[in-house]
Amino acid sequence: MKDIAMILKNTLIAVSISLFLANAATAGDADFTLTNRTGYDIESVYVVPSKQKDWGNDHLGDETLANGKSRFIAFNKSGKHCIYDMSISWVGYSTNDDVVWERLNLCEINKITLRYNSKTNKTSMTTD
């Protein structure tokens, strides 16, 4: 009976450590590829920890993201955030046309594809 209890205890410890390491490996791994399939060029991409008051730096810098193109968005590997907000601005349009998504779990997302539906006047995203 003591042997079975010891085996169960050791198994429980091993499972707990494995779960902890799996979570630690993904925490802060928010890098993703953004693909533009909207039909419009993107002027700026802001991605910040959710509810941060300042949008920070544009991830495109001085460049734009043309329709049909993709860009890898990388973050500091020591970051501890997974939940982000993202704002997209369009070339030739006002800030009133910006699109914002909130509370994206980027630790679970590897690819974001943006699409625009002219019938509904809505920009949508799909994730992988």
Summary of the structure (lengths in Angstrom):
residues: 128
radius of gyration: 20.1
end to end distance: 47.6
largest distance: 74.4
contacts: 305
relative contact order: 0.21
helix: 22%
strand: 37%
